[in-house]
Amino acid sequence: MTTDANEVLDVIVVGAGISGLVCARELVAGGRRVLLLDKSRGLGGRCATRRMLGQPVDIGLSYYHGDDPQLLAELARVPATLLSGWPRQIAGTGPPCHPAALRPGQQRLAFAEGVNAFPRHLARDLDVRLGARVQQIVPESGGVTLQLEDGSPLRARDVVLTTPPPQARAILAGQQSRSSRAVLGLLEHVVVEPCITMTVGYSLDSPDPGFDLLYPDRRSVIQLISHDSSKRVDPTYRVLVVQARAAWSRQHLEASQDEWRAALLAEAAAQLGPWVHTPAWSDLQRWRFAKTGHNTELGAPMVLGLPGGGRLGLTSEAFAAEGGVQAAYHAGLGLAQRLLADPVQRGA
């Protein structure tokens, strides 16, 4: 679907993470004309897989987990090589990134092609525009206009923001309605934690770390080490993905990549042995908005009426209990169902 500047869509969804993809897909299934925008070059947010020297590497989310039959059935439909039960070998005494990850009843899985197989599955048949950064939402008669960074406007009757709360606040900063100001106040209380991530590659004759996933104890600055190449078919390199704890990441967020690399290599070597100090190659990623802080989530997706009759929906993992992919899935689905069920009042 192509969109010209004068066309008015039914809904524009901002953010192509799991919430945005699920919300857009549900709206399309309900007969709405939807455009999905994301400022990044790829789909999925932290459900990100990057090819490094020809080998897929999961640089954000390491694996999926959940106990909701609908989400698990959706994951089972992904046209990729399902690794049921991964991570199978879990080491360490530290807490997982997500409180529910290791609870009884939670199913864990990954994909040999990378975790990004799931967002790509969700995006099938959706109209997605990547590299589109929304700067402002302008309510007007009968809907809203979105101003993009490149200066182009897009128009829709309704708009949905599924971005992390700090990014949603930036887009909504100019809104003057009482409800918008109230929402801005709520979003300020949601804690979104950063994560500095280092990927390191070694020859295949390097030591096997003996785990799929390691959670170091709380004294370490490392939250987890994923033996990423244990997910791959015929890997070329042994690959470890090292994720720093939120507190350390926040403290060093603006430091240089050389500082990140030195500190995380030293800490990983302390966990695994001196061989970790000398990778064949390395890569670093700064996730400013990696995950919602536990117990700071909002209760449910929100729908607000805007001056002129348009509607603003807000959802993401921050709008469901405990955060994470399962929360993001439910939040996107829930908001779409509200928009489809509620009668549209125009001209209010």
C-alpha angles and dihedrals in degrees: 000000000000122000126207125200094256097049119106113213125200094237138000113201115201115207127039098215120117094284093050094045094048092045093049093047093050092048091050090050087053092057100261124139104235137182118195117206131191131174092216130080094240143044129252107041107227090001083089131153121184127188110233115189088339096310123109114239127186102224099177122020111031098198144344125253135175149132100218111111093212094055093043091050089050091052090049089057094058109118095233140091105287117215101199114202096015121180089050097162110051120179135183137049100250125111119266121249091251119044094225098046098100100028119126111269095031114124116213127203145155137186126245089222091052138272090277088077088084099056090043088054091050092049095058111127093004123125102239128178114193126195090036112132115193113215103176145004115220117193114217139162110308097002144336140299120219116210112211127207091249089059097252120130127221124195131208140156091234134020129201124200115203097163123119110282096256090056092044089052091053092052092047096042094108097050114118104184117113093241092050092051090050091052091049088054092051093048091055089066095056111098114217114191126213127222129200109206130195124195117198129185128204136179115274091248090064116110118288105239090216098232142074092216133012124198106193117210120271094267091069123087086221118091095191145344116213119201088216098177090062085075095054133093109234096345119204094210138026101245130195124189112204119197120193123220118263095248093052092043091052092049093049100032095119097037121112123272089244089060092048092048095048095047096045094044090052092049093045090050089052088056100042110018142274094292089076090068093074113050121174088232141351141198132193133209130188114207106191092183105031103150144344114266113252114262094012095090122121118240104246144341115291134222120195130186113234129209107273096033103282123127132229119207123193124194143141136128086298089070098062134057118281096359123232132110096307090053091047091051093051093044094052092046093046095052093048090051091051093051092048094046101043118083111246112242112200129192095023 
